[in-house]
Amino acid sequence: MALGSIVIGASAGGALMCLVLFATYFMVRTPDGRFAAVAGLALAGGLATAALVTGKLARPLGAPMRRIMAGVIAVAGATFVGFLTTVADMIAGKAGLAVLGALCIGAIVWAKRLVAPASR
């Protein structure tokens, strides 16, 4: 349960970052330009998404401290995906961001089995 919610939260945040950076790929990239603000907001939104999704999915864990720790771990995972967006962009450009986003969505689909109750 906890592992599934962490993976889904981190992957949801990572997918959001990939989607925003993919959509704004051809913006002018200067340190003081609009792209820097968009990239910063994508990172903040991805981290917030990771924390909120994990907090929601981890409710069955019971104690608030367990949910908070799951959220913190998911934020760390989303941060790692955020770093990987730079690598994906440098290696394969827009296609790299699309592949990384698809991997995040695939991780969500895979981890959903860990969170969903077993059907009989």
Beta strands, then each sheet from edge to edge (+ up, - down):
end
